[in-house]
Amino acid sequence: ADVRTDEQEILAAADAARALNDPAREAWCREFRGYILRHLGRYDEADRMYRAALDLCARHPAANERYFARIVTRYGKLCAVRGRYDDALAHLSAGLERFRAA
């Protein structure tokens, strides 16, 4: 499978999770797509996916508690790659705090 097909499948899974009212799985799909896009150097698109995942976590905290630490940490890594070091530090610190509390 190529990257475009993988991206389409991830987006389809996110849409299915939304249709099933499963914010945890939808957040996971959006975060995973952001992860792939970050590694492909498509930072603007990755940023949008991570923000969408974080927004889902904010709107559905109980459903997304288990994913939040990973999502916020990976978003922090993206911020660092983009030279947004204050944002990176804030997000990486939030992720570390959640991982320690787990």
Secondary structure as UniProt FT lines:
FT   HELIX           3..19
FT   TURN            20..21
FT   HELIX           23..39
FT   TURN            40..41
FT   HELIX           43..59
FT   HELIX           61..81
FT   TURN            82..83
FT   HELIX           85..101
//
